[in-house]
Amino acid sequence: MSASFFAPYDHNVEPYIRIATGDYPDLKKELGRDDSLAAFIVSLSHEVIHYHQWVRTGRTHERGVCKKAVAMLREYGTSVDRP
């Protein structure tokens, strides 16, 4: 699985997040539906954290991002029965 956030130097240029989903069938076989979808959601959460960094500071960094992304997934998990 791969995800990325495009953080342009100029805030007038539109940023974007990309998430590769082509390996979903294999992940589903290996992990099951819910855990596979959770993996994609945590990847999206990770990139959203980078987006928030970029909006606030104009830069991104990895320090603490995984922990925040997992916390975001857990908070989401409290509001739904399944991913």
N, C-alpha and C positions, 0 to 999 in steps of 0.2 A: 504494500500500500504506500502511496506517496501523496503528499499534500504540500502546497506551497502558497506563500503570500507574496504578491508583487507589490513592493513598497517603493513607489516612484520618489525621486528626489524632490520633485515639484508637487505640492499639494493640489495644484490645479489639474494634475493628471490623475485619472481614475485608477484607484488600486483594485486588485482583485485577488480572489482565493481560488485555487484549483485543487480538486481532489480526484485522484485516479480511482475508478471503481471497477476496473476490468477484472480484478482478482476476487470480486465478491463471491462468485460461485465456489471457488476453491476454499475461501475462508469459511463460507457457510458449511461446507462439508466437514471442515476441520473443527470449527468452533461452535457451529450452530447459528441459527438466525439472529438471536438476540445479541450474543457476544460479537458476532461479525458486524452488525449494525452499530453496536456500541463502539467498536474500533474506529469506524468511520466518523462517528459523532465526536469522539475524543480528538481525532485528527482535525476536524472542523473547528472544534473548541480551541485547539492549539493555535490555529491560524487566526482565529478571531482575537485571541490574546495579542498576537503580533499586530493585528490591525489597530487595536486599542493603543498599543505602545506607539505605533506610528502616528496616530491622530494626536496623541498627547505630546510626543517629543520629536517626531520626524525621523525616529530611528527605531530599530528593533534589536532585541537581544534574547538569548535563550535562558538567562538566569531566572529560575522560578516558573518558567512557562509551563512545563509539564505538570507541575503541582497544581497550578491554577486551572489548567485544562481539565485535569481529573476532577477537581472540585466543581467545575462548571458541569461536567457530565453527571456527577453525583447529585447536584442540585436539580438538574433536568430529570434525573431518575426518580426524584421524589414527586414529580408532577405527572408521571405517566405510568401505566402498567407495564408497557413494553416499549423498546425503542421503535 
